[in-house]
Amino acid sequence: MAFSDPIDYEHLPGDPPLDETDISLRAYLARLTDGHLARYEPGWSDEQMMEWDGNFRCDGVLMLVCCERDVDAREFRRALEAHRALRLQQETAVISPRRRLEGFQRLDQA
């Protein structure tokens, strides 16, 4: 995979079999902005996390389309934290070579 290739967050290598709800949840997380994800705090209570997300029903279930089962706060947090780690890994892989290149360019300008 080239650094510029987008990650298909819905289907990752080595995934176990996924149901429609797993894929819908991953698609939902993939659409969250970097800025919104940056405001997430892993130490939050479930209630704080649900408020941050803003898409949970009053019974504590995430509102998703195309799902076969309910996604509660525990499952959402597990998927969210895995997604954040993967996105950070991808960001680091893309940014690190650029930063090295920028460093070389600064040396050339000196």
KOLKOLSE-877245 format. One record per atom (N, C-alpha, C, O): residue in one letter; residue number from 1; y, z negated, x negated. Coordinates in nm, 2 decimals, padded with zeros to 4 digits. Each point is the difference from the previous one (the first is absolute). Example, Ala and Ser with C-alpha at 12.3 -4.5 7.8 and 13.67 -1.06 7.14 Angstrom:
// residues 2
+----+-----+--------+--------+--------+
! aa !   i !  north !     up !   east !
+----+-----+--------+--------+--------+
!  A !   1 ! -00.57 ! -00.78 ! -01.32 !
!  A !   1 !  00.12 !  00.00 !  00.09 !
!  A !   1 !  00.12 !  00.00 ! -00.09 !
!  A !   1 !  00.00 ! -00.07 ! -00.10 !
!  S !   2 !  00.11 !  00.14 !  00.14 !
!  S !   2 !  00.11 !  00.00 ! -00.09 !
!  S !   2 !  00.11 ! -00.08 !  00.08 !
!  S !   2 !  00.11 ! -00.01 ! -00.05 !
+----+-----+--------+--------+--------+
// end
This chain:
// residues 110
+----+-----+--------+--------+--------+
! aa !   i !  north !     up !   east !
+----+-----+--------+--------+--------+
!  M !   1 ! -00.12 !  00.00 ! -00.09 !
!  M !   1 !  00.12 !  00.00 !  00.09 !
!  M !   1 !  00.12 !  00.00 ! -00.09 !
!  M !   1 !  00.02 ! -00.09 ! -00.08 !
!  A !   2 !  00.07 !  00.19 !  00.10 !
!  A !   2 !  00.13 !  00.00 ! -00.07 !
!  A !   2 !  00.09 ! -00.11 !  00.05 !
!  A !   2 ! -00.02 ! -00.04 !  00.11 !
!  F !   3 !  00.12 !  00.00 ! -00.20 !
!  F !   3 !  00.09 ! -00.10 !  00.05 !
!  F !   3 !  00.08 !  00.03 !  00.12 !
!  F !   3 !  00.03 ! -00.08 !  00.08 !
!  S !   4 ! -00.01 !  00.21 ! -00.06 !
!  S !   4 !  00.08 !  00.04 !  00.11 !
!  S !   4 ! -00.08 !  00.02 !  00.13 !
!  S !   4 !  00.06 !  00.02 !  00.11 !
!  D !   5 ! -00.19 ! -00.03 ! -00.12 !
!  D !   5 ! -00.08 !  00.02 !  00.12 !
!  D !   5 !  00.01 ! -00.13 !  00.09 !
!  D !   5 ! -00.01 ! -00.11 ! -00.05 !
!  P !   6 !  00.04 !  00.13 !  00.18 !
!  P !   6 !  00.00 ! -00.11 !  00.08 !
!  P !   6 ! -00.13 ! -00.06 !  00.03 !
!  P !   6 ! -00.11 !  00.07 ! -00.01 !
!  I !   7 !  00.10 ! -00.20 !  00.03 !
!  I !   7 ! -00.12 ! -00.07 !  00.02 !
!  I !   7 ! -00.03 !  00.01 !  00.15 !
!  I !   7 !  00.09 ! -00.02 !  00.09 !
!  D !   8 ! -00.22 !  00.05 ! -00.05 !
!  D !   8 ! -00.04 !  00.00 !  00.14 !
!  D !   8 ! -00.04 ! -00.14 !  00.02 !
!  D !   8 ! -00.12 ! -00.04 ! -00.02 !
!  Y !   9 !  00.21 ! -00.05 !  00.07 !
!  Y !   9 ! -00.03 ! -00.14 !  00.02 !
!  Y !   9 ! -00.10 ! -00.02 !  00.11 !
!  Y !   9 ! -00.06 ! -00.11 !  00.00 !
!  E !  10 !  00.03 !  00.21 !  00.08 !
!  E !  10 ! -00.09 ! -00.02 !  00.11 !
!  E !  10 ! -00.15 !  00.02 ! -00.05 !
!  E !  10 ! -00.09 ! -00.05 !  00.07 !
!  H !  11 !  00.07 !  00.12 ! -00.18 !
!  H !  11 ! -00.13 !  00.03 ! -00.05 !
!  H !  11 !  00.00 ! -00.02 ! -00.15 !
!  H !  11 !  00.05 !  00.09 ! -00.07 !
!  L !  12 ! -00.10 ! -00.20 !  00.02 !
!  L !  12 !  00.00 ! -00.02 ! -00.14 !
!  L !  12 ! -00.14 !  00.01 ! -00.06 !
!  L !  12 ! -00.10 ! -00.03 !  00.07 !
!  P !  13 !  00.09 !  00.07 ! -00.19 !
!  P !  13 ! -00.13 !  00.01 ! -00.07 !
!  P !  13 ! -00.07 ! -00.14 !  00.01 !
!  P !  13 !  00.06 ! -00.10 ! -00.03 !
!  G !  14 ! -00.19 !  00.10 !  00.05 !
!  G !  14 ! -00.08 ! -00.12 !  00.01 !
!  G !  14 !  00.02 ! -00.08 !  00.13 !
!  G !  14 ! -00.06 ! -00.11 !  00.00 !
!  D !  15 !  00.12 !  00.17 !  00.10 !
!  D !  15 !  00.02 ! -00.08 !  00.12 !
!  D !  15 ! -00.14 ! -00.01 !  00.07 !
!  D !  15 ! -00.09 !  00.08 ! -00.01 !
!  P !  16 !  00.07 ! -00.20 !  00.07 !
!  P !  16 ! -00.11 ! -00.01 !  00.09 !
!  P !  16 !  00.02 !  00.09 !  00.13 !
!  P !  16 !  00.11 !  00.05 !  00.01 !
!  P !  17 ! -00.20 ! -00.04 !  00.07 !
!  P !  17 !  00.02 !  00.08 !  00.13 !
!  P !  17 !  00.12 ! -00.07 !  00.07 !
!  P !  17 !  00.00 ! -00.12 !  00.02 !
!  L !  18 !  00.09 !  00.21 !  00.03 !
!  L !  18 !  00.12 ! -00.05 !  00.07 !
!  L !  18 ! -00.01 !  00.04 !  00.15 !
!  L !  18 ! -00.05 !  00.11 !  00.03 !
!  D !  19 !  00.10 ! -00.20 !  00.06 !
!  D !  19 !  00.00 !  00.04 !  00.13 !
!  D !  19 !  00.14 !  00.05 !  00.03 !
!  D !  19 !  00.09 !  00.00 ! -00.08 !
!  E !  20 ! -00.06 !  00.04 !  00.21 !
!  E !  20 !  00.12 !  00.06 !  00.04 !
!  E !  20 !  00.12 ! -00.10 ! -00.02 !
!  E !  20 !  00.11 !  00.03 ! -00.04 !
!  T !  21 ! -00.14 ! -00.16 !  00.06 !
!  T !  21 !  00.10 ! -00.10 ! -00.01 !
!  T !  21 !  00.04 ! -00.02 ! -00.15 !
!  T !  21 !  00.12 ! -00.02 ! -00.03 !
!  D !  22 ! -00.22 !  00.02 ! -00.06 !
!  D !  22 !  00.03 ! -00.01 ! -00.14 !
!  D !  22 !  00.10 !  00.11 ! -00.05 !
!  D !  22 !  00.09 ! -00.03 ! -00.07 !
!  I !  23 ! -00.12 !  00.15 !  00.12 !
!  I !  23 !  00.08 !  00.11 ! -00.04 !
!  I !  23 !  00.14 !  00.00 !  00.06 !
!  I !  23 !  00.10 !  00.02 ! -00.07 !
!  S !  24 ! -00.09 ! -00.06 !  00.20 !
!  S !  24 !  00.13 ! -00.02 !  00.06 !
!  S !  24 !  00.08 ! -00.11 ! -00.07 !
!  S !  24 !  00.12 !  00.02 ! -00.01 !
!  L !  25 ! -00.18 ! -00.13 ! -00.02 !
!  L !  25 !  00.07 ! -00.11 ! -00.07 !
!  L !  25 !  00.05 !  00.05 ! -00.14 !
!  L !  25 !  00.11 ! -00.03 ! -00.03 !
!  R !  26 ! -00.19 !  00.10 ! -00.04 !
!  R !  26 !  00.04 !  00.06 ! -00.13 !
!  R !  26 !  00.12 !  00.10 !  00.02 !
!  R !  26 !  00.09 !  00.00 ! -00.08 !
!  A !  27 ! -00.10 !  00.08 !  00.18 !
!  A !  27 !  00.11 !  00.10 !  00.02 !
!  A !  27 !  00.13 ! -00.08 !  00.04 !
!  A !  27 !  00.10 !  00.04 ! -00.05 !
!  Y !  28 ! -00.12 ! -00.14 !  00.13 !
!  Y !  28 !  00.12 ! -00.09 !  00.03 !
!  Y !  28 !  00.06 ! -00.06 ! -00.12 !
!  Y !  28 !  00.13 !  00.01 ! -00.02 !
!  L !  29 ! -00.21 ! -00.06 ! -00.07 !
!  L !  29 !  00.05 ! -00.06 ! -00.13 !
!  L !  29 !  00.07 !  00.10 ! -00.09 !
!  L !  29 !  00.10 ! -00.02 ! -00.06 !
!  A !  30 ! -00.16 !  00.14 !  00.06 !
!  A !  30 !  00.05 !  00.11 ! -00.09 !
!  A !  30 !  00.14 !  00.04 !  00.04 !
!  A !  30 !  00.08 !  00.05 ! -00.08 !
!  R !  31 ! -00.05 ! -00.07 !  00.21 !
!  R !  31 !  00.14 !  00.04 !  00.05 !
!  R !  31 !  00.10 ! -00.10 ! -00.02 !
!  R !  31 !  00.12 !  00.02 !  00.02 !
!  L !  32 ! -00.16 ! -00.14 ! -00.07 !
!  L !  32 !  00.10 ! -00.11 ! -00.02 !
!  L !  32 !  00.09 !  00.04 ! -00.13 !
!  L !  32 ! -00.06 !  00.06 ! -00.09 !
!  T !  33 !  00.18 ! -00.08 !  00.10 !
!  T !  33 !  00.09 !  00.04 ! -00.11 !
!  T !  33 ! -00.02 ! -00.10 ! -00.12 !
!  T !  33 ! -00.05 ! -00.11 !  00.02 !
!  D !  34 !  00.09 !  00.16 ! -00.14 !
!  D !  34 ! -00.01 ! -00.09 ! -00.12 !
!  D !  34 !  00.09 ! -00.12 !  00.02 !
!  D !  34 ! -00.04 ! -00.11 ! -00.04 !
!  G !  35 !  00.16 !  00.13 !  00.10 !
!  G !  35 !  00.09 ! -00.11 !  00.02 !
!  G !  35 ! -00.06 ! -00.11 !  00.09 !
!  G !  35 !  00.02 ! -00.12 ! -00.02 !
!  H !  36 ! -00.08 !  00.17 !  00.13 !
!  H !  36 ! -00.06 ! -00.10 !  00.09 !
!  H !  36 ! -00.12 ! -00.07 ! -00.07 !
!  H !  36 ! -00.01 ! -00.12 !  00.02 !
!  L !  37 ! -00.07 !  00.19 ! -00.09 !
!  L !  37 ! -00.11 ! -00.07 ! -00.07 !
!  L !  37 !  00.05 ! -00.10 ! -00.10 !
!  L !  37 ! -00.06 ! -00.10 ! -00.03 !
!  A !  38 !  00.17 !  00.13 ! -00.04 !
!  A !  38 !  00.06 ! -00.08 ! -00.10 !
!  A !  38 !  00.04 ! -00.14 !  00.06 !
!  A !  38 !  00.01 ! -00.10 ! -00.07 !
!  R !  39 !  00.03 !  00.10 !  00.20 !
!  R !  39 !  00.04 ! -00.12 !  00.06 !
!  R !  39 ! -00.11 ! -00.09 !  00.04 !
!  R !  39 !  00.02 ! -00.12 !  00.04 !
!  Y !  40 ! -00.15 !  00.17 ! -00.04 !
!  Y !  40 ! -00.11 ! -00.08 !  00.04 !
!  Y !  40 ! -00.03 ! -00.11 ! -00.11 !
!  Y !  40 !  00.01 !  00.02 ! -00.12 !
!  E !  41 ! -00.04 ! -00.14 !  00.17 !
!  E !  41 ! -00.04 ! -00.11 ! -00.08 !
!  E !  41 ! -00.14 ! -00.05 !  00.03 !
!  E !  41 ! -00.03 ! -00.04 !  00.11 !
!  P !  42 ! -00.07 !  00.05 ! -00.21 !
!  P !  42 ! -00.13 ! -00.03 !  00.03 !
!  P !  42 ! -00.02 ! -00.15 !  00.05 !
!  P !  42 ! -00.10 ! -00.03 !  00.06 !
!  G !  43 !  00.19 ! -00.06 ! -00.10 !
!  G !  43 ! -00.02 ! -00.14 !  00.04 !
!  G !  43 !  00.05 ! -00.03 !  00.15 !
!  G !  43 ! -00.01 ! -00.11 !  00.04 !
!  W !  44 !  00.05 !  00.21 !  00.03 !
!  W !  44 !  00.05 ! -00.02 !  00.13 !
!  W !  44 ! -00.12 ! -00.04 !  00.09 !
!  W !  44 ! -00.11 !  00.03 ! -00.02 !
!  S !  45 !  00.15 ! -00.10 !  00.13 !
!  S !  45 ! -00.10 ! -00.04 !  00.10 !
!  S !  45 ! -00.03 !  00.13 !  00.08 !
!  S !  45 !  00.07 !  00.10 ! -00.01 !
!  D !  46 ! -00.17 ! -00.10 !  00.09 !
!  D !  46 ! -00.03 !  00.12 !  00.09 !
!  D !  46 !  00.12 !  00.03 !  00.09 !
!  D !  46 !  00.03 !  00.12 !  00.02 !
!  E !  47 !  00.03 ! -00.22 !  00.03 !
!  E !  47 !  00.11 !  00.02 !  00.09 !
!  E !  47 !  00.12 !  00.07 ! -00.07 !
!  E !  47 !  00.06 !  00.09 !  00.05 !
!  Q !  48 ! -00.03 ! -00.14 ! -00.17 !
!  Q !  48 !  00.11 !  00.07 ! -00.08 !
!  Q !  48 ! -00.04 !  00.14 ! -00.04 !
!  Q !  48 !  00.09 !  00.09 !  00.01 !
!  M !  49 ! -00.21 ! -00.06 ! -00.04 !
!  M !  49 ! -00.05 !  00.13 ! -00.03 !
!  M !  49 !  00.01 !  00.09 !  00.12 !
!  M !  49 !  00.05 !  00.11 ! -00.01 !
!  M !  50 ! -00.09 ! -00.16 !  00.12 !
!  M !  50 !  00.01 !  00.08 !  00.13 !
!  M !  50 !  00.15 !  00.03 !  00.03 !
!  M !  50 !  00.03 !  00.11 !  00.05 !
!  E !  51 !  00.05 ! -00.21 ! -00.07 !
!  E !  51 !  00.15 !  00.03 !  00.03 !
!  E !  51 !  00.05 !  00.10 ! -00.10 !
!  E !  51 !  00.08 !  00.09 !  00.04 !
!  W !  52 ! -00.12 ! -00.10 ! -00.16 !
!  W !  52 !  00.05 !  00.10 ! -00.10 !
!  W !  52 ! -00.05 !  00.14 !  00.04 !
!  W !  52 !  00.08 !  00.10 ! -00.01 !
!  D !  53 ! -00.20 ! -00.09 !  00.05 !
!  D !  53 ! -00.05 !  00.13 !  00.04 !
!  D !  53 !  00.06 !  00.05 !  00.13 !
!  D !  53 !  00.04 !  00.12 !  00.01 !
!  G !  54 ! -00.02 ! -00.20 !  00.09 !
!  G !  54 !  00.06 !  00.03 !  00.12 !
!  G !  54 ! -00.08 !  00.09 !  00.10 !
!  G !  54 !  00.06 !  00.05 !  00.09 !
!  N !  55 ! -00.19 ! -00.04 ! -00.12 !
!  N !  55 ! -00.08 !  00.09 !  00.09 !
!  N !  55 ! -00.12 ! -00.07 !  00.05 !
!  N !  55 ! -00.10 !  00.06 !  00.03 !
!  F !  56 !  00.11 ! -00.19 ! -00.02 !
!  F !  56 ! -00.11 ! -00.08 !  00.06 !
!  F !  56 !  00.03 ! -00.04 !  00.14 !
!  F !  56 !  00.11 ! -00.03 !  00.03 !
!  R !  57 ! -00.21 !  00.03 !  00.05 !
!  R !  57 !  00.01 ! -00.05 !  00.14 !
!  R !  57 !  00.01 ! -00.15 !  00.00 !
!  R !  57 ! -00.02 ! -00.07 ! -00.10 !
!  C !  58 !  00.06 !  00.01 !  00.21 !
!  C !  58 !  00.02 ! -00.14 !  00.02 !
!  C !  58 ! -00.14 ! -00.07 ! -00.02 !
!  C !  58 !  00.00 ! -00.12 ! -00.03 !
!  D !  59 ! -00.11 !  00.19 !  00.05 !
!  D !  59 ! -00.13 ! -00.07 ! -00.02 !
!  D !  59 ! -00.05 !  00.01 ! -00.14 !
!  D !  59 ! -00.12 ! -00.03 ! -00.03 !
!  G !  60 !  00.20 !  00.08 ! -00.07 !
!  G !  60 ! -00.03 !  00.00 ! -00.14 !
!  G !  60 ! -00.08 !  00.13 ! -00.04 !
!  G !  60 ! -00.06 ! -00.01 ! -00.11 !
!  V !  61 !  00.06 !  00.11 !  00.19 !
!  V !  61 ! -00.08 !  00.12 ! -00.04 !
!  V !  61 !  00.10 !  00.11 ! -00.03 !
!  V !  61 !  00.10 !  00.02 !  00.07 !
!  L !  62 ! -00.12 !  00.06 ! -00.18 !
!  L !  62 !  00.08 !  00.11 ! -00.04 !
!  L !  62 ! -00.01 !  00.11 !  00.10 !
!  L !  62 ! -00.10 !  00.04 !  00.05 !
!  M !  63 !  00.22 !  00.02 ! -00.01 !
!  M !  63 !  00.00 !  00.11 !  00.09 !
!  M !  63 ! -00.02 !  00.13 ! -00.08 !
!  M !  63 !  00.08 !  00.04 ! -00.08 !
!  L !  64 ! -00.20 !  00.02 !  00.10 !
!  L !  64 ! -00.04 !  00.12 ! -00.07 !
!  L !  64 ! -00.05 !  00.10 !  00.11 !
!  L !  64 ! -00.05 ! -00.04 !  00.10 !
!  V !  65 !  00.07 !  00.17 ! -00.13 !
!  V !  65 ! -00.06 !  00.10 !  00.09 !
!  V !  65 ! -00.13 !  00.04 ! -00.07 !
!  V !  65 ! -00.02 ! -00.02 ! -00.12 !
!  C !  66 ! -00.06 !  00.08 !  00.20 !
!  C !  66 ! -00.13 !  00.05 ! -00.05 !
!  C !  66 ! -00.08 ! -00.11 ! -00.07 !
!  C !  66 ! -00.04 !  00.02 ! -00.12 !
!  C !  67 !  00.01 ! -00.13 !  00.19 !
!  C !  67 ! -00.08 ! -00.10 ! -00.06 !
!  C !  67 ! -00.11 ! -00.04 !  00.09 !
!  C !  67 !  00.01 !  00.00 !  00.12 !
!  E !  68 ! -00.12 ! -00.04 ! -00.18 !
!  E !  68 ! -00.12 ! -00.04 !  00.07 !
!  E !  68 ! -00.01 ! -00.15 !  00.02 !
!  E !  68 ! -00.08 ! -00.05 !  00.09 !
!  R !  69 !  00.16 ! -00.02 ! -00.16 !
!  R !  69 ! -00.01 ! -00.15 !  00.00 !
!  R !  69 !  00.14 ! -00.05 ! -00.03 !
!  R !  69 !  00.09 !  00.07 ! -00.05 !
!  D !  70 ! -00.07 ! -00.20 !  00.07 !
!  D !  70 !  00.13 ! -00.07 ! -00.03 !
!  D !  70 !  00.01 ! -00.03 ! -00.15 !
!  D !  70 ! -00.10 ! -00.03 ! -00.06 !
!  V !  71 !  00.22 !  00.04 !  00.01 !
!  V !  71 !  00.03 ! -00.04 ! -00.14 !
!  V !  71 !  00.08 ! -00.13 !  00.01 !
!  V !  71 !  00.11 !  00.00 !  00.05 !
!  D !  72 ! -00.17 ! -00.11 ! -00.10 !
!  D !  72 !  00.07 ! -00.13 !  00.01 !
!  D !  72 !  00.08 ! -00.02 ! -00.14 !
!  D !  72 ! -00.01 !  00.09 ! -00.08 !
!  A !  73 !  00.08 ! -00.20 !  00.07 !
!  A !  73 !  00.09 ! -00.02 ! -00.11 !
!  A !  73 ! -00.09 ! -00.01 ! -00.13 !
!  A !  73 !  00.05 !  00.05 ! -00.11 !
!  R !  74 ! -00.16 ! -00.11 !  00.12 !
!  R !  74 ! -00.09 ! -00.01 ! -00.12 !
!  R !  74 ! -00.04 !  00.14 ! -00.06 !
!  R !  74 !  00.01 !  00.02 ! -00.12 !
!  E !  75 ! -00.06 !  00.06 !  00.21 !
!  E !  75 ! -00.04 !  00.14 ! -00.04 !
!  E !  75 !  00.12 !  00.08 ! -00.05 !
!  E !  75 ! -00.01 !  00.07 ! -00.10 !
!  F !  76 !  00.12 ! -00.09 !  00.17 !
!  F !  76 !  00.13 !  00.07 ! -00.04 !
!  F !  76 !  00.04 ! -00.04 ! -00.14 !
!  F !  76 !  00.03 !  00.09 ! -00.08 !
!  R !  77 ! -00.03 ! -00.22 !  00.05 !
!  R !  77 !  00.04 ! -00.05 ! -00.13 !
!  R !  77 ! -00.09 !  00.05 ! -00.11 !
!  R !  77 !  00.05 !  00.04 ! -00.10 !
!  R !  78 ! -00.18 ! -00.04 !  00.13 !
!  R !  78 ! -00.09 !  00.05 ! -00.10 !
!  R !  78 !  00.02 !  00.15 ! -00.04 !
!  R !  78 !  00.01 !  00.04 ! -00.11 !
!  A !  79 !  00.01 !  00.04 !  00.22 !
!  A !  79 !  00.03 !  00.14 ! -00.02 !
!  A !  79 !  00.13 !  00.02 ! -00.07 !
!  A !  79 !  00.02 !  00.09 ! -00.08 !
!  L !  80 !  00.08 ! -00.17 !  00.13 !
!  L !  80 !  00.14 !  00.02 ! -00.06 !
!  L !  80 !  00.00 ! -00.04 ! -00.15 !
!  L !  80 !  00.06 !  00.08 ! -00.08 !
!  E !  81 ! -00.12 ! -00.18 !  00.04 !
!  E !  81 !  00.00 ! -00.04 ! -00.14 !
!  E !  81 ! -00.08 !  00.10 ! -00.08 !
!  E !  81 !  00.04 !  00.02 ! -00.12 !
!  A !  82 ! -00.15 !  00.03 !  00.17 !
!  A !  82 ! -00.07 !  00.11 ! -00.08 !
!  A !  82 !  00.09 !  00.12 ! -00.01 !
!  A !  82 !  00.00 !  00.07 ! -00.10 !
!  H !  83 !  00.07 ! -00.04 !  00.21 !
!  H !  83 !  00.09 !  00.12 !  00.00 !
!  H !  83 !  00.11 ! -00.02 ! -00.10 !
!  H !  83 !  00.03 !  00.09 ! -00.08 !
!  R !  84 !  00.03 ! -00.20 !  00.08 !
!  R !  84 !  00.12 ! -00.03 ! -00.09 !
!  R !  84 ! -00.05 !  00.01 ! -00.15 !
!  R !  84 !  00.07 !  00.05 ! -00.08 !
!  A !  85 ! -00.19 ! -00.10 !  00.05 !
!  A !  85 ! -00.05 !  00.00 ! -00.13 !
!  A !  85 ! -00.02 !  00.15 ! -00.05 !
!  A !  85 !  00.03 !  00.04 ! -00.11 !
!  L !  86 ! -00.09 !  00.04 !  00.20 !
!  L !  86 ! -00.02 !  00.14 ! -00.03 !
!  L !  86 !  00.13 !  00.07 ! -00.02 !
!  L !  86 !  00.01 !  00.08 ! -00.09 !
!  R !  87 !  00.08 ! -00.10 !  00.18 !
!  R !  87 !  00.13 !  00.06 ! -00.01 !
!  R !  87 !  00.07 ! -00.04 ! -00.13 !
!  R !  87 !  00.07 !  00.09 ! -00.07 !
!  L !  88 ! -00.07 ! -00.21 !  00.03 !
!  L !  88 !  00.06 ! -00.05 ! -00.13 !
!  L !  88 ! -00.07 !  00.07 ! -00.11 !
!  L !  88 !  00.06 !  00.04 ! -00.10 !
!  Q !  89 ! -00.19 ! -00.03 !  00.10 !
!  Q !  89 ! -00.08 !  00.06 ! -00.10 !
!  Q !  89 !  00.04 !  00.15 ! -00.02 !
!  Q !  89 !  00.02 !  00.05 ! -00.11 !
!  Q !  90 !  00.00 !  00.02 !  00.22 !
!  Q !  90 !  00.04 !  00.14 !  00.00 !
!  Q !  90 !  00.14 !  00.01 ! -00.06 !
!  Q !  90 !  00.03 !  00.09 ! -00.08 !
!  E !  91 !  00.06 ! -00.18 !  00.13 !
!  E !  91 !  00.14 !  00.00 ! -00.05 !
!  E !  91 !  00.01 ! -00.02 ! -00.15 !
!  E !  91 !  00.07 !  00.06 ! -00.07 !
!  T !  92 ! -00.15 ! -00.16 !  00.02 !
!  T !  92 !  00.00 ! -00.03 ! -00.14 !
!  T !  92 ! -00.06 !  00.12 ! -00.08 !
!  T !  92 !  00.06 !  00.04 ! -00.10 !
!  A !  93 ! -00.16 !  00.03 !  00.15 !
!  A !  93 ! -00.05 !  00.12 ! -00.06 !
!  A !  93 !  00.10 !  00.11 ! -00.01 !
!  A !  93 !  00.00 !  00.08 ! -00.10 !
!  V !  94 !  00.08 ! -00.07 !  00.20 !
!  V !  94 !  00.10 !  00.11 !  00.00 !
!  V !  94 !  00.13 ! -00.04 ! -00.08 !
!  V !  94 !  00.05 !  00.09 ! -00.07 !
!  I !  95 ! -00.01 ! -00.21 !  00.08 !
!  I !  95 !  00.12 ! -00.04 ! -00.06 !
!  I !  95 ! -00.01 ! -00.02 ! -00.15 !
!  I !  95 !  00.09 !  00.03 ! -00.08 !
!  S !  96 ! -00.21 ! -00.09 !  00.03 !
!  S !  96 ! -00.01 ! -00.03 ! -00.14 !
!  S !  96 !  00.02 !  00.13 ! -00.09 !
!  S !  96 !  00.07 ! -00.01 ! -00.09 !
!  P !  97 ! -00.14 !  00.12 !  00.12 !
!  P !  97 !  00.03 !  00.12 ! -00.08 !
!  P !  97 !  00.14 !  00.04 !  00.00 !
!  P !  97 !  00.05 !  00.05 ! -00.10 !
!  R !  98 !  00.02 ! -00.06 !  00.21 !
!  R !  98 !  00.14 !  00.04 !  00.01 !
!  R !  98 !  00.08 ! -00.10 ! -00.08 !
!  R !  98 !  00.10 !  00.05 ! -00.07 !
!  R !  99 ! -00.12 ! -00.17 !  00.07 !
!  R !  99 !  00.07 ! -00.10 ! -00.08 !
!  R !  99 ! -00.02 !  00.03 ! -00.15 !
!  R !  99 !  00.10 ! -00.01 ! -00.08 !
!  R ! 100 ! -00.22 !  00.04 !  00.04 !
!  R ! 100 ! -00.02 !  00.04 ! -00.14 !
!  R ! 100 !  00.08 !  00.12 ! -00.04 !
!  R ! 100 !  00.06 !  00.00 ! -00.10 !
!  L ! 101 ! -00.06 !  00.10 !  00.19 !
!  L ! 101 !  00.08 !  00.12 ! -00.03 !
!  L ! 101 !  00.14 ! -00.03 !  00.00 !
!  L ! 101 !  00.07 !  00.05 ! -00.09 !
!  E ! 102 ! -00.01 ! -00.13 !  00.18 !
!  E ! 102 !  00.14 ! -00.04 ! -00.01 !
!  E ! 102 !  00.03 ! -00.07 ! -00.13 !
!  E ! 102 !  00.11 !  00.02 ! -00.06 !
!  G ! 103 ! -00.20 ! -00.10 !  00.01 !
!  G ! 103 !  00.02 ! -00.07 ! -00.13 !
!  G ! 103 !  00.01 !  00.10 ! -00.11 !
!  G ! 103 !  00.08 ! -00.02 ! -00.09 !
!  F ! 104 ! -00.17 !  00.12 !  00.09 !
!  F ! 104 !  00.01 !  00.10 ! -00.10 !
!  F ! 104 !  00.13 !  00.08 !  00.00 !
!  F ! 104 !  00.06 !  00.03 ! -00.10 !
!  Q ! 105 ! -00.01 ! -00.01 !  00.22 !
!  Q ! 105 !  00.12 !  00.08 !  00.02 !
!  Q ! 105 !  00.12 ! -00.08 ! -00.05 !
!  Q ! 105 !  00.09 !  00.05 ! -00.06 !
!  R ! 106 ! -00.09 ! -00.18 !  00.08 !
!  R ! 106 !  00.11 ! -00.09 ! -00.06 !
!  R ! 106 ! -00.01 !  00.00 ! -00.15 !
!  R ! 106 !  00.11 !  00.00 ! -00.06 !
!  L ! 107 ! -00.23 !  00.00 !  00.00 !
!  L ! 107 !  00.00 !  00.01 ! -00.14 !
!  L ! 107 !  00.05 !  00.13 ! -00.06 !
!  L ! 107 !  00.07 !  00.00 ! -00.10 !
!  D ! 108 ! -00.09 !  00.11 !  00.18 !
!  D ! 108 !  00.05 !  00.13 ! -00.05 !
!  D ! 108 !  00.16 !  00.00 !  00.01 !
!  D ! 108 !  00.06 !  00.07 ! -00.08 !
!  Q ! 109 ! -00.01 ! -00.14 !  00.18 !
!  Q ! 109 !  00.15 !  00.00 !  00.02 !
!  Q ! 109 !  00.07 ! -00.09 ! -00.11 !
!  Q ! 109 !  00.12 !  00.01 ! -00.01 !
!  A ! 110 ! -00.19 ! -00.10 ! -00.05 !
!  A ! 110 !  00.06 ! -00.09 ! -00.09 !
!  A ! 110 !  00.04 !  00.06 ! -00.13 !
!  A ! 110 !  00.05 ! -00.06 ! -00.09 !
+----+-----+--------+--------+--------+
// end
